[in-house]
Amino acid sequence: MAKLEKTLLGDIEHIALTIQQGILKGSISATLEDSSRFYGTDGSRCIVMVFERYSWLGGNRLSLGVTLFSQSGGPVMLSAIASGGSQALFVKFNTFGEEAFLSKLEEILSYM
């Protein structure tokens, strides 16, 4: 499992759309599996997106969960966790695909 956490500035919906478009354009096999949006009465907002793609190197599918949270227009907190990518039964030894999935997200965020 690989994890990325960042604080971003900007509109949470714009950030979510930029991430979604970047991930989907970044891999022919990438899909947005599902997403959820929550709106608090205090102005807080939370967006959860789960992406999946095929890892050619690992020969399996990987998932990337992205959570964005903002309170009343403040900074947007991002937590992204990639999972999958191992073929072993008990020991996880191949995490290249997970790290590559997160690297793609980091590249997308570097342009924001």
Buried (B, 14 or more C-beta within 10 A) or exposed (E): EBEBEBEBEEBBBEBBEBBBEBBBEBBEEBBBEEEEEEEEEEEBBBBBBBBBBBBEEBEBBBBBBBBBBBBEEEBBBBBBBBBBBBEEEEEBEBBEBBEBBBBBBEEBBEEB
